[in-house]
Amino acid sequence: MRRGVFALVLVLVVPLLVAEAALRVNYTGDPADGTYTRGQDAIWLGHAWVDGRKSAADVAALAERLRPTGIHDLYVHTGPLEHDGTLPKAVYPKASWFIAAVHRELPGVRVQAWLGDVLATESPDGLRLERERTRTAVVASTREVLAAGFQGAHFDLEPLHSGDRDYLALLDDLRAVTRAHGALLSVAAHQIDPLPSFHSVWKTLTNHPKWWSQAYFGEVARRVDQIAVMSYDTMQPLQSLYGGYVAQQTSLALEVTPPGTQLLMGLPFYHENRFGHWAHAETVPAAVRGVRLGLSRTDAGRARFGVALYVDFAATEADWTAYREDWVHR
C-alpha cells in the first residue's frame, strides 16, 4: 500500500513540478521591441454604468482616465441574463444615456453589452445551452441590446466546458445577428490546456474542467470578432510563475486565433486571496511582461491584439500605472 501511495504521489507531483519549472523558464528573456499596445485594448465595466448609479461627472472622469491609454472597447455589464436566456430591459435603463455620453467624451470608443450567466454544467441551476428555446431567447436578447445602441455584444458564460457544441451553435446564430447590425460579437474565453488534455484530468479530479483544449479555443475564435482570454485565477503562487503562465497562454492563443479575429489577454485589475487567485502573484506587471513575452515569441507583429482589464470597480492606482507604463508605454 505504501508503495502504491508513493507511486501515486510521483505520478501527480512530478509532472506538476516539471510544469512549474517550465513556467519559470518561460518568464525569462526580454520582450521584443514594439510589443506594446496597438490601441485595441478593452476594459470590463460594472453594472453601475447602466442602472442609474453613475452620473455625467463619472463619465467625464472615466474619459479622462481612458484618453491616454490604448483602450478602444468598453464591455459594460448589462445582464445578467435570466436562466431562460431573456433579459428584462429594466435591468439596463440608462444604457442609451451612457452610450451617448461615452461617444461625446470619447469619440471612436466602442461600447459593448457584457452579457453573461451561470451555466447549468456543474449544478442543476443555470442557463442551459442545450435547449434550443434558450439559445433563441439569448439571440433575441442580443437584438434588443443592439437596438438600444450598443455596438457589440460581449458574452461571458461560465463554466463552459471544452467541446460544447451547443455554445458553438449559439455563436453561429449570434454572429448572423451582429453582422446584420454592423456590430461586433465578442466573448470572454476560458484558459487553454497548459498540458495536453489537462481539462480532462482536472474534470476527473474535481468535476470542474476549467480549461479548454487549444483546438476548441480555435473553433470559438473563428466564430467571433473578438476573444478575450480570462488569464487570471490561475492558481500560480509566484509572480514569475504567473507571468510564465500568461506567456504560455498568449502563445497558445495566438497559434489558433485567426488574424481576422482580435485577441485580447486579460489583466487582473482586482485583488483577492483565495484558492485559485493570489493577489501577490497575479499582478499587472507580471501579466503584461508575460503577454509581451508570449507575443514576442509567437507573433510579434500581430496587428489585431490587445489586453483587457478586469475590472474597473476593483482597480487601484498601481494597476493603472503599471498598465500605462508597461503596456501603453507613452
Rosetta silent file (secondary structure, phi, psi, omega in degrees, C-alpha in Angstrom):
SEQUENCE: MRRGVFALVLVLVVPLLVAEAALRVNYTGDPADGTYTRGQDAIWLGHAWVDGRKSAADVAALAERLRPTGIHDLYVHTGPLEHDGTLPKAVYPKASWFIAAVHRELPGVRVQAWLGDVLATESPDGLRLERERTRTAVVASTREVLAAGFQGAHFDLEPLHSGDRDYLALLDDLRAVTRAHGALLSVAAHQIDPLPSFHSVWKTLTNHPKWWSQAYFGEVARRVDQIAVMSYDTMQPLQSLYGGYVAQQTSLALEVTPPGTQLLMGLPFYHENRFGHWAHAETVPAAVRGVRLGLSRTDAGRARFGVALYVDFAATEADWTAYREDWVHR
SCORE:     score description
SCORE:     0.000 S_00000001
   1 L     0.000  -42.390  179.681    0.000    0.000    0.000 S_00000001
   2 H   -61.952  -40.999  178.078    2.827    2.397    0.872 S_00000001
   3 H   -62.966  -38.580  179.265    4.457    1.722   -2.487 S_00000001
   4 H   -65.489  -42.023  178.365    1.144    2.391   -4.228 S_00000001
   5 H   -64.469  -43.711  179.864    0.656    5.698   -2.429 S_00000001
   6 H   -61.347  -41.821  179.194    4.217    6.740   -3.199 S_00000001
   7 H   -63.329  -40.374  179.036    3.733    5.870   -6.875 S_00000001
   8 H   -63.819  -42.138  178.209    0.518    7.915   -6.981 S_00000001
   9 H   -60.724  -43.376  178.898    2.289   10.903   -5.438 S_00000001
  10 H   -61.057  -43.967 -178.444    5.046   10.633   -8.026 S_00000001
  11 H   -61.549  -37.626 -176.661    2.537   10.458  -10.869 S_00000001
  12 H   -86.634  -41.622 -170.826    0.745   13.588   -9.652 S_00000001
  13 H   -83.484  -43.068 -175.774    3.527   15.717   -8.190 S_00000001
  14 H   -59.683  -49.006  177.629    6.475   15.194  -10.545 S_00000001
  15 H   -59.494  -35.998  179.269    4.658   16.406  -13.700 S_00000001
  16 H   -64.343  -44.280  179.437    3.380   19.392  -11.739 S_00000001
  17 H   -64.175  -40.263  177.777    6.874   20.345  -10.583 S_00000001
  18 H   -63.020  -42.892 -179.779    8.228   19.960  -14.103 S_00000001
  19 H   -64.231  -41.279  179.311    5.418   22.131  -15.473 S_00000001
  20 H   -65.907  -38.466  176.908    6.039   24.838  -12.851 S_00000001
  21 H   -62.942  -38.869  178.903    9.749   24.837  -13.642 S_00000001
  22 H   -64.776  -37.501  178.308    8.907   25.282  -17.314 S_00000001
  23 H   -64.770  -39.754  178.923    6.710   28.273  -16.476 S_00000001
  24 H   -63.083  -41.920  177.399    9.568   29.887  -14.561 S_00000001
  25 H   -64.453  -36.520 -178.611   11.844   29.454  -17.563 S_00000001
  26 H   -63.979  -18.308 -178.124    9.070   30.840  -19.772 S_00000001
  27 L   -89.798   -3.099 -178.204    9.239   34.094  -17.796 S_00000001
  28 L   -89.252  165.761  178.836   12.892   34.707  -18.671 S_00000001
  29 L    96.954  179.151 -177.999   14.285   36.715  -21.545 S_00000001
  30 L  -116.260  133.083  175.746   13.474   40.117  -22.999 S_00000001
  31 L   -64.273  153.164  179.454   10.303   41.029  -24.910 S_00000001
  32 L   -70.015  151.556  174.828   10.782   42.204  -28.473 S_00000001
  33 L   -60.179  143.165  176.448   10.830   45.904  -29.284 S_00000001
  34 L    85.151    0.074  179.466    7.454   47.271  -30.243 S_00000001
  35 L   -87.338   69.748  178.076    5.406   44.748  -28.280 S_00000001
  36 L  -128.400 -172.182 -174.997    3.215   47.400  -26.723 S_00000001
  37 L   -57.068  142.053  171.485   -0.386   48.489  -27.150 S_00000001
  38 L   -99.336    9.335 -176.977   -1.863   48.558  -30.636 S_00000001
  39 L    74.090   24.587 -177.837   -4.637   50.840  -29.388 S_00000001
  40 L  -125.409   32.804 -178.912   -7.056   47.888  -29.318 S_00000001
  41 E   -82.810  169.311 -178.445   -7.357   47.258  -25.585 S_00000001
  42 E  -141.294  164.908  174.622  -10.589   46.776  -23.640 S_00000001
  43 E  -142.506  139.554  172.605  -11.934   47.072  -20.115 S_00000001
  44 E   -85.388  127.851 -179.746  -14.775   45.346  -18.299 S_00000001
  45 E  -113.331  145.514 -177.751  -17.061   47.883  -16.567 S_00000001
  46 L   -73.050  173.003 -174.154  -19.531   47.175  -13.770 S_00000001
  47 H   -69.262  -20.511 -176.150  -23.318   47.380  -13.905 S_00000001
  48 H   -59.060  -21.414 -178.239  -23.466   50.771  -12.188 S_00000001
  49 H   -73.548  -19.035 -177.157  -22.834   52.490  -15.528 S_00000001
  50 L  -121.776    2.332 -178.787  -26.205   51.418  -16.971 S_00000001
  51 L  -108.381    5.004  175.725  -28.527   51.157  -13.961 S_00000001
  52 L   104.697   -3.816 -177.707  -28.595   54.821  -12.919 S_00000001
  53 L   -81.483  -18.823 -178.560  -25.915   54.930  -10.228 S_00000001
  54 L  -100.873  151.840 -177.028  -23.382   56.827  -12.344 S_00000001
  55 L  -115.637  176.563  176.791  -23.566   60.492  -13.360 S_00000001
  56 H   -61.233  -34.400  177.800  -22.229   62.673  -16.162 S_00000001
  57 H   -64.138  -36.657  178.014  -19.353   63.616  -13.848 S_00000001
  58 H   -65.572  -40.439  178.872  -18.475   59.921  -13.511 S_00000001
  59 H   -65.031  -40.764  178.785  -18.389   59.528  -17.295 S_00000001
  60 H   -62.161  -40.831  179.058  -16.146   62.599  -17.599 S_00000001
  61 H   -67.169  -39.786  176.973  -13.768   61.132  -15.006 S_00000001
  62 H   -61.863  -43.589 -179.680  -13.760   57.781  -16.813 S_00000001
  63 H   -62.540  -41.319  178.271  -12.979   59.515  -20.090 S_00000001
  64 H   -62.687  -37.305  178.436  -10.082   61.403  -18.529 S_00000001
  65 H   -66.069  -39.426 -171.276   -8.739   58.111  -17.209 S_00000001
  66 H   -88.510  -22.414 -174.587   -9.007   56.337  -20.574 S_00000001
  67 L   -54.930  -46.280 -177.021   -7.841   59.010  -23.033 S_00000001
  68 L   -84.253   23.739 -177.572   -4.084   58.458  -22.558 S_00000001
  69 L  -117.923 -171.182  177.263   -4.407   54.668  -22.885 S_00000001
  70 L  -104.146   17.011 -174.696   -4.925   52.118  -25.643 S_00000001
  71 E   -77.438  127.605 -177.438   -8.492   51.248  -24.650 S_00000001
  72 E  -122.732  -15.615 -179.548  -10.890   51.069  -27.587 S_00000001
  73 E  -130.890  136.570  175.070  -13.700   48.835  -26.275 S_00000001
  74 E  -112.052  119.855  174.721  -15.829   49.043  -23.145 S_00000001
  75 E   -96.027  101.243 -173.224  -17.552   45.826  -22.021 S_00000001
  76 E   -98.713  123.044 -177.147  -20.362   47.192  -19.850 S_00000001
  77 E   -62.082  111.764 -174.406  -22.178   44.707  -17.627 S_00000001
  78 L  -114.449  -13.012  178.109  -25.732   44.792  -18.983 S_00000001
  79 L   -90.167 -145.633    5.026  -27.030   41.437  -17.716 S_00000001
  80 L   -78.827  157.465  172.886  -27.085   39.032  -16.173 S_00000001
  81 L   -64.999  150.517  168.777  -29.293   37.041  -18.484 S_00000001
  82 L   -69.955  160.912 -178.637  -32.154   35.146  -16.923 S_00000001
  83 L   -63.680  -17.967  177.853  -31.670   31.384  -16.889 S_00000001
  84 L   -92.597    4.712  176.969  -34.128   31.118  -19.798 S_00000001
  85 L    93.591   -6.935 -179.930  -31.997   33.458  -21.918 S_00000001
  86 L   -81.947  164.367  179.765  -34.219   36.522  -21.630 S_00000001
  87 L  -143.550  104.081 -179.993  -33.016   39.943  -20.466 S_00000001
  88 L   -61.288  134.018 -179.978  -35.512   42.421  -18.950 S_00000001
  89 H   -64.451  -22.550  179.468  -34.995   45.927  -20.321 S_00000001
  90 H   -65.641  -14.931 -179.325  -35.490   47.259  -16.799 S_00000001
  91 H   -74.333  -25.354 -177.346  -32.043   45.873  -15.947 S_00000001
  92 L  -129.894   59.875 -174.292  -30.268   48.474  -18.124 S_00000001
  93 L   -65.994  -24.909 -175.985  -32.464   51.632  -18.007 S_00000001
  94 L  -105.937   17.368 -175.813  -29.580   54.092  -18.535 S_00000001
  95 H   -61.684  -48.498 -177.793  -27.786   52.242  -21.312 S_00000001
  96 H   -62.216  -39.559  176.876  -28.663   54.663  -24.098 S_00000001
  97 H   -61.185  -45.727 -178.418  -27.649   57.617  -21.921 S_00000001
  98 H   -64.504  -44.018 -179.706  -24.295   56.028  -21.106 S_00000001
  99 H   -59.773  -46.160  179.904  -23.550   55.131  -24.723 S_00000001
 100 H   -63.685  -40.243 -179.519  -24.301   58.685  -25.872 S_00000001
 101 H   -64.751  -41.475  178.442  -22.206   60.159  -23.040 S_00000001
 102 H   -63.647  -42.891 -177.987  -19.225   57.957  -23.922 S_00000001
 103 H   -66.152  -30.307  174.612  -19.431   58.888  -27.580 S_00000001
 104 H   -70.531  -43.897 -174.935  -19.386   62.594  -26.658 S_00000001
 105 H   -81.558  -33.259 -174.925  -16.423   62.235  -24.311 S_00000001
 106 L  -132.801   72.036 -179.815  -14.515   59.525  -26.181 S_00000001
 107 L   -56.649  133.489  178.765  -15.265   59.631  -29.915 S_00000001
 108 L    95.459  -16.358  177.121  -14.322   56.361  -31.570 S_00000001
 109 L   -80.967  133.605 -177.692  -14.500   54.232  -28.426 S_00000001
 110 E   -92.949  143.976  177.605  -16.963   51.348  -28.778 S_00000001
 111 E  -115.104  119.379 -179.311  -19.463   50.374  -26.092 S_00000001
 112 E  -114.427  147.777  176.990  -20.451   46.718  -25.954 S_00000001
 113 E   -82.162  119.454  177.226  -23.091   44.998  -23.819 S_00000001
 114 E   -88.636  111.081 -176.462  -21.457   42.498  -21.457 S_00000001
 115 E  -117.667  135.615  179.741  -23.946   39.642  -21.110 S_00000001
 116 E  -158.547  174.241  175.272  -23.446   36.540  -19.023 S_00000001
 117 E  -170.901  162.722  172.645  -24.946   33.925  -16.773 S_00000001
 118 E   -77.962  132.921  177.350  -24.038   30.816  -14.838 S_00000001
 119 E   -90.414  147.909  178.960  -24.376   27.698  -16.967 S_00000001
 120 L   -85.866   54.290 -179.407  -26.029   24.561  -15.639 S_00000001
 121 L   -97.865  -23.400 -177.788  -22.957   22.479  -16.464 S_00000001
 122 L  -130.472    6.908  176.090  -21.857   21.666  -12.917 S_00000001
 123 L  -153.033  164.762 -177.421  -25.036   22.280  -10.920 S_00000001
 124 L   -74.124  -14.604 -176.705  -28.769   21.891  -11.560 S_00000001
 125 L  -104.320  142.606  177.060  -29.346   25.658  -11.715 S_00000001
 126 L   138.223 -179.012  179.967  -28.345   27.941  -14.553 S_00000001
 127 E   -78.357  135.927 -176.050  -28.725   28.637  -18.241 S_00000001
 128 L  -112.616  103.353 -177.449  -28.994   25.510  -20.412 S_00000001
 129 L   -69.862  -19.665 -179.789  -27.472   25.937  -23.850 S_00000001
 130 L   -70.986  -12.741  178.754  -28.678   22.508  -24.945 S_00000001
 131 L   -89.772  120.714 -177.544  -32.232   23.901  -25.065 S_00000001
 132 H   -60.955  -38.460 -178.930  -32.981   25.455  -28.430 S_00000001
 133 H   -65.778  -30.069  177.198  -35.573   27.819  -26.956 S_00000001
 134 H   -69.784  -44.919  178.307  -32.966   29.145  -24.530 S_00000001
 135 H   -62.356  -38.733  177.958  -30.488   29.841  -27.327 S_00000001
 136 H   -62.528  -38.933  179.018  -33.278   31.535  -29.297 S_00000001
 137 H   -67.250  -37.479  177.739  -34.032   33.751  -26.293 S_00000001
 138 H   -63.451  -41.179  177.981  -30.343   34.719  -25.975 S_00000001
 139 H   -63.309  -41.906  178.486  -30.324   35.748  -29.624 S_00000001
 140 H   -64.291  -39.769  177.720  -33.477   37.826  -29.080 S_00000001
 141 H   -62.685  -36.374  178.854  -31.901   39.498  -26.035 S_00000001
 142 H   -66.144  -41.907  176.532  -28.893   40.361  -28.169 S_00000001
 143 H   -57.915  -39.087 -177.319  -31.099   42.022  -30.776 S_00000001
 144 H   -68.126  -40.988 -179.779  -32.629   44.130  -28.001 S_00000001
 145 H   -71.564  -33.219  176.281  -29.332   45.410  -26.607 S_00000001
 146 H   -67.723  -35.834  176.541  -28.085   46.229  -30.097 S_00000001
 147 H   -65.912  -26.190  178.490  -31.314   48.144  -30.711 S_00000001
 148 L   -75.964   -9.190  175.750  -30.557   50.113  -27.533 S_00000001
 149 L   116.938   -4.855  178.373  -27.394   51.424  -29.191 S_00000001
 150 L   -65.359  145.376 -177.620  -24.640   49.038  -28.129 S_00000001
 151 L   -96.081    5.890  177.936  -22.003   48.479  -30.817 S_00000001
 152 E  -175.274  167.028  176.080  -21.384   44.892  -29.859 S_00000001
 153 E  -124.431  124.515 -177.484  -22.361   42.013  -27.596 S_00000001
 154 E  -113.641  120.141 -174.049  -19.744   40.502  -25.290 S_00000001
 155 E  -107.405  134.664  174.379  -20.598   37.113  -23.758 S_00000001
 156 E  -132.017   94.778 -179.013  -19.202   35.569  -20.592 S_00000001
 157 E  -112.263  121.042 -174.748  -20.919   32.229  -19.929 S_00000001
 158 E  -140.852  153.571  -11.201  -19.354   30.054  -17.221 S_00000001
 159 L   -78.743  128.124 -176.395  -18.441   27.331  -16.512 S_00000001
 160 L  -106.872  114.447 -174.116  -18.298   26.420  -20.187 S_00000001
 161 L   -78.954  144.413  178.331  -16.796   23.013  -20.826 S_00000001
 162 L   -57.235  135.852  177.889  -14.373   22.365  -23.651 S_00000001
 163 L    90.752    1.172 -177.165  -16.037   20.866  -26.714 S_00000001
 164 L   -64.981  109.298 -177.452  -19.520   22.280  -26.029 S_00000001
 165 H   -77.664  -27.006  178.527  -21.189   22.172  -29.460 S_00000001
 166 H   -65.581  -35.527  176.460  -24.326   23.993  -28.281 S_00000001
 167 H   -64.319  -42.258  178.867  -22.162   27.037  -27.484 S_00000001
 168 H   -63.751  -38.503  177.692  -20.721   26.957  -30.988 S_00000001
 169 H   -64.066  -39.774  177.572  -24.243   26.774  -32.431 S_00000001
 170 H   -62.980  -44.038  179.784  -25.213   29.800  -30.337 S_00000001
 171 H   -61.410  -39.008  177.829  -22.202   31.743  -31.603 S_00000001
 172 H   -60.668  -43.581  178.990  -23.139   30.958  -35.204 S_00000001
 173 H   -67.285  -40.263 -179.792  -26.637   32.346  -34.611 S_00000001
 174 H   -66.712  -38.341 -178.722  -25.312   35.393  -32.771 S_00000001
 175 H   -61.504  -37.464  177.874  -22.778   36.176  -35.493 S_00000001
 176 H   -62.870  -38.783 -178.913  -25.582   36.433  -38.043 S_00000001
 177 H   -70.946  -47.684 -177.554  -27.374   38.954  -35.827 S_00000001
 178 H   -65.115  -38.005  177.910  -24.342   41.114  -35.025 S_00000001
 179 H   -64.471  -38.901  178.946  -23.264   41.215  -38.667 S_00000001
 180 H   -63.864  -28.916  179.568  -26.738   42.306  -39.716 S_00000001
 181 L   -94.243    0.751 -176.589  -26.490   45.183  -37.223 S_00000001
 182 L    65.767   30.096 -176.584  -22.913   46.111  -38.169 S_00000001
 183 L  -113.081  173.876 -179.049  -21.892   45.227  -34.607 S_00000001
 184 E   -99.149  148.981  168.949  -19.211   43.054  -33.013 S_00000001
 185 E  -111.087  123.533 -174.556  -19.524   39.632  -31.432 S_00000001
 186 E  -132.564  148.665  178.688  -17.109   39.224  -28.551 S_00000001
 187 E  -138.332  150.251  167.160  -16.559   36.535  -25.933 S_00000001
 188 E   -91.270  128.467 -171.742  -14.635   36.014  -22.720 S_00000001
 189 E  -112.126  146.303  172.355  -12.751   32.734  -23.110 S_00000001
 190 L   -67.305  162.937  176.829  -11.521   30.117  -20.669 S_00000001
 191 L   -69.940  161.601 -178.228   -7.805   29.426  -20.461 S_00000001
 192 E   -95.901  145.775  178.282   -6.186   26.855  -22.744 S_00000001
 193 L   -43.987  116.853  175.994   -4.859   23.495  -21.515 S_00000001
 194 L   -72.866  -21.655  172.976   -1.369   24.207  -20.108 S_00000001
 195 L  -130.402  151.319 -178.029   -0.641   20.497  -20.627 S_00000001
 196 L   -53.313  129.193  176.822   -2.245   18.236  -23.259 S_00000001
 197 L    59.461   25.587 -176.613   -5.796   17.187  -22.251 S_00000001
 198 H   -64.348  -30.126  179.443   -5.359   18.808  -18.837 S_00000001
 199 H   -64.260  -33.877  178.545   -9.026   19.788  -18.719 S_00000001
 200 H   -68.558  -41.131  178.363   -9.978   16.101  -18.869 S_00000001
 201 H   -63.777  -45.194 -178.144   -7.630   15.245  -15.998 S_00000001
 202 H   -65.910  -34.472  177.037   -8.932   18.135  -13.905 S_00000001
 203 H   -63.982  -41.150  178.898  -12.526   17.111  -14.601 S_00000001
 204 H   -62.605  -38.626 -176.427  -11.808   13.615  -13.314 S_00000001
 205 H   -81.299  -33.889 -170.010  -10.257   15.019  -10.139 S_00000001
 206 H  -127.660   -9.022 -172.926  -12.618   17.925   -9.414 S_00000001
 207 L    63.932   21.008  177.400  -15.622   17.708  -11.779 S_00000001
 208 L  -135.624   94.432 -173.318  -14.605   21.199  -12.975 S_00000001
 209 L   -60.568  -33.923  175.979  -12.641   21.041  -16.263 S_00000001
 210 L    65.982  -56.529 -174.551  -11.763   24.795  -16.134 S_00000001
 211 L   -91.306  162.967  169.897   -9.580   24.807  -19.269 S_00000001
 212 E  -108.654  152.349  169.505  -10.390   24.443  -22.958 S_00000001
 213 L   -67.924  155.009  179.078   -8.421   22.392  -25.428 S_00000001
 214 H   -63.317  -36.258  179.623   -6.434   24.537  -27.841 S_00000001
 215 H   -64.021  -41.578  179.884   -8.447   23.124  -30.736 S_00000001
 216 H   -68.023  -40.483  175.852  -11.747   24.148  -29.119 S_00000001
 217 H   -54.610  -43.782  178.896  -10.393   27.627  -28.381 S_00000001
 218 H   -62.750  -38.428  177.950   -9.622   27.918  -32.089 S_00000001
 219 H   -62.512  -41.026  178.021  -13.164   26.859  -33.018 S_00000001
 220 H   -66.628  -45.980 -176.915  -14.575   29.603  -30.802 S_00000001
 221 H   -59.692  -32.980 -179.052  -12.083   32.193  -32.092 S_00000001
 222 L   -73.858  -11.517 -176.287  -13.092   31.527  -35.702 S_00000001
 223 L  -103.315   -1.502 -173.668  -16.723   32.360  -34.899 S_00000001
 224 L  -129.316  168.933  175.834  -16.260   35.755  -33.229 S_00000001
 225 L   -89.446  -31.957  179.867  -14.789   39.197  -33.867 S_00000001
 226 E  -138.049  142.314  174.706  -13.035   39.424  -30.506 S_00000001
 227 E  -136.399  122.895 -176.048  -11.931   36.828  -27.984 S_00000001
 228 E  -112.340  116.441 -178.787  -10.625   37.854  -24.559 S_00000001
 229 E   -77.773  127.633  176.340   -8.762   35.233  -22.538 S_00000001
 230 L   -80.843   74.018 -173.131   -9.570   35.311  -18.815 S_00000001
 231 L   -87.042   58.337  175.142   -5.887   34.885  -17.984 S_00000001
 232 L  -150.334  176.338 -169.836   -6.276   35.203  -14.228 S_00000001
 233 L    56.896   58.016 -170.992   -7.411   32.883  -11.416 S_00000001
 234 L  -104.922   -6.966 -177.863   -4.545   30.625  -12.417 S_00000001
 235 L    71.130    9.519 -179.457   -3.592   29.053   -9.041 S_00000001
 236 L   -81.662  133.329 -173.217    0.002   30.264   -9.524 S_00000001
 237 L   -91.159  -10.429 -176.366    1.711   31.208   -6.212 S_00000001
 238 L  -131.656  151.138  178.332    4.519   33.449   -7.523 S_00000001
 239 H   -58.927  -40.936 -178.483    4.716   36.391   -9.923 S_00000001
 240 H   -63.690  -39.584  178.680    7.350   34.608  -12.004 S_00000001
 241 H   -71.366  -39.840  177.834    5.171   31.511  -12.372 S_00000001
 242 H   -64.060  -46.139  179.359    2.077   33.578  -13.128 S_00000001
 243 H   -61.709  -39.401  176.190    3.943   35.649  -15.713 S_00000001
 244 H   -64.724  -36.617  177.927    5.317   32.488  -17.316 S_00000001
 245 H   -65.124  -44.190  179.265    1.814   31.045  -17.382 S_00000001
 246 H   -64.253  -38.402  176.426    0.444   34.169  -19.111 S_00000001
 247 H   -60.322  -43.135  178.710    3.287   33.997  -21.642 S_00000001
 248 H   -64.448  -45.731  179.950    2.336   30.395  -22.381 S_00000001
 249 H   -61.639  -39.404  178.856   -1.372   31.235  -22.655 S_00000001
 250 H   -61.680  -44.881  179.102   -0.605   34.126  -25.007 S_00000001
 251 H   -64.379  -45.947 -179.676    1.393   31.855  -27.303 S_00000001
 252 H   -60.232  -40.923 -179.052   -1.214   29.088  -27.251 S_00000001
 253 H   -70.200  -41.890  179.597   -3.998   31.555  -28.077 S_00000001
 254 H   -61.319  -34.641 -176.305   -2.039   33.268  -30.858 S_00000001
 255 H   -64.138  -27.343 -173.940   -1.354   29.927  -32.532 S_00000001
 256 H  -120.683    1.923  176.966   -5.038   29.204  -33.155 S_00000001
 257 L   -91.133  120.984 -178.508   -6.662   32.654  -33.356 S_00000001
 258 L   -63.266  150.918 -178.435   -7.127   33.685  -36.990 S_00000001
 259 L   -56.599  -27.161 -179.065   -5.581   37.036  -37.988 S_00000001
 260 L   -79.539  -10.280  178.382   -9.039   38.466  -38.608 S_00000001
 261 L  -100.577  131.707  178.970  -10.150   37.879  -35.014 S_00000001
 262 E   -78.488  126.142  178.984   -8.954   40.310  -32.378 S_00000001
 263 E  -105.077  130.498  176.262   -7.237   38.526  -29.483 S_00000001
 264 E  -125.617  141.012  177.022   -7.064   40.131  -26.047 S_00000001
 265 E  -106.859  130.298 -176.105   -5.294   38.819  -22.940 S_00000001
 266 E   -71.967  140.830  173.865   -6.900   39.596  -19.595 S_00000001
 267 E  -112.577  137.029 -176.441   -5.088   41.648  -16.945 S_00000001
 268 E   -81.528   93.176  175.044   -6.047   41.234  -13.250 S_00000001
 269 L   -92.895   47.698  176.553   -7.303   44.648  -12.118 S_00000001
 270 L  -154.216  165.061 -169.967   -8.617   43.171   -8.849 S_00000001
 271 L  -139.548  104.040  178.562   -7.121   41.896   -5.615 S_00000001
 272 L  -135.655  155.628  174.037   -8.330   38.755   -3.858 S_00000001
 273 E  -128.610  108.935 -178.504   -6.696   35.989   -1.878 S_00000001
 274 E  -161.266  174.348  177.434   -8.403   32.616   -2.198 S_00000001
 275 L   -62.870  126.878 -179.853   -7.779   29.251   -3.750 S_00000001
 276 L   102.505  -20.979 -178.287   -7.014   29.856   -7.378 S_00000001
 277 E  -147.377  120.670  177.007   -6.005   33.506   -7.078 S_00000001
 278 E  -118.383  117.927 -174.250   -3.192   35.087   -5.075 S_00000001
 279 L   -61.774  -32.491 -179.213   -3.043   38.872   -5.279 S_00000001
 280 L   -71.715  -18.874 -179.019    0.706   38.974   -4.569 S_00000001
 281 L   -99.674  -46.575 -176.424    1.323   36.705   -7.581 S_00000001
 282 L   -86.802   82.800 -177.789   -1.294   37.729  -10.140 S_00000001
 283 L  -110.470  160.065  177.902   -0.168   41.316  -10.692 S_00000001
 284 H   -64.234  -45.474  178.351   -0.486   43.632  -13.671 S_00000001
 285 H   -57.393  -42.288  179.908    3.310   43.955  -14.167 S_00000001
 286 H   -65.910  -40.596 -179.765    3.717   40.160  -14.235 S_00000001
 287 H   -65.377  -45.262 -178.623    0.781   39.755  -16.616 S_00000001
 288 H   -63.618  -43.183  178.088    1.995   42.456  -19.009 S_00000001
 289 H   -61.697  -40.834  177.817    5.515   41.034  -19.088 S_00000001
 290 H   -62.813  -43.468  178.084    4.027   37.590  -19.783 S_00000001
 291 H   -59.703  -46.153 -177.799    1.846   38.960  -22.575 S_00000001
 292 H   -65.380  -38.385  178.571    4.811   40.720  -24.186 S_00000001
 293 H   -65.963  -45.936  179.306    6.994   37.603  -23.950 S_00000001
 294 H   -63.282  -41.258  177.672    4.322   35.374  -25.490 S_00000001
 295 H   -63.707  -43.305 -178.531    3.632   37.910  -28.225 S_00000001
 296 H   -60.523  -41.985 -174.054    7.363   38.295  -28.942 S_00000001
 297 H   -79.507  -22.315 -169.793    7.934   34.557  -29.311 S_00000001
 298 H  -111.613  -44.492 -177.187    4.858   33.711  -31.341 S_00000001
 299 H  -162.880   69.985 -173.021    3.640   36.608  -33.487 S_00000001
 300 L   -59.809  -25.255 -177.916    5.276   39.906  -32.539 S_00000001
 301 L   -94.438    6.972 -177.660    3.701   41.710  -35.480 S_00000001
 302 L   -55.692  120.937 -175.678    0.104   40.607  -34.801 S_00000001
 303 L   -78.778  -45.627 -175.251   -1.993   43.684  -35.556 S_00000001
 304 L   -89.373   79.152 -173.706   -5.334   42.670  -34.023 S_00000001
 305 E  -150.917  146.032  177.691   -4.094   42.181  -30.483 S_00000001
 306 E  -168.019 -169.925  174.423   -4.525   43.829  -27.098 S_00000001
 307 E  -121.969  156.907  179.042   -5.152   43.393  -23.409 S_00000001
 308 E  -125.954  129.521 -172.833   -8.427   43.527  -21.474 S_00000001
 309 E   -96.870  123.542 -179.854   -8.585   44.964  -17.953 S_00000001
 310 E  -121.966  110.568   13.196  -10.761   43.196  -15.369 S_00000001
 311 L  -147.547  159.182 -170.829  -12.428   45.111  -13.700 S_00000001
 312 H   -60.879  -41.914 -171.305  -12.929   48.894  -13.308 S_00000001
 313 H   -76.812   -8.434  178.606  -14.517   48.981   -9.837 S_00000001
 314 H  -110.356   -1.044 -174.482  -11.733   46.929   -8.211 S_00000001
 315 L   -73.267  147.906  175.114   -8.740   48.630   -9.864 S_00000001
 316 L  -109.553  166.846  176.758   -6.102   50.524   -7.888 S_00000001
 317 H   -60.728  -35.036  178.668   -3.888   53.399   -8.976 S_00000001
 318 H   -62.711  -38.016  177.589   -0.993   50.941   -9.011 S_00000001
 319 H   -62.112  -48.384 -179.058   -2.862   48.784  -11.538 S_00000001
 320 H   -63.182  -40.989  179.700   -3.476   51.743  -13.841 S_00000001
 321 H   -63.220  -44.415  179.467    0.119   52.945  -13.518 S_00000001
 322 H   -63.091  -40.958  178.195    1.523   49.512  -14.379 S_00000001
 323 H   -61.955  -46.827 -178.575   -0.774   49.230  -17.402 S_00000001
 324 H   -66.031  -46.400 -174.092    0.228   52.671  -18.692 S_00000001
 325 H   -75.375  -38.375 -173.432    3.954   52.337  -18.062 S_00000001
 326 H   -90.019  -29.793 -174.640    4.462   48.695  -19.045 S_00000001
 327 H  -113.859  -49.834  178.779    1.976   48.253  -21.891 S_00000001
 328 H   -67.199  -43.593  168.438    0.797   51.639  -23.184 S_00000001
 329 L    60.790   47.147  177.897    4.421   52.830  -22.872 S_00000001
 330 L  -119.529    0.000    0.000    3.799   56.507  -23.555 S_00000001
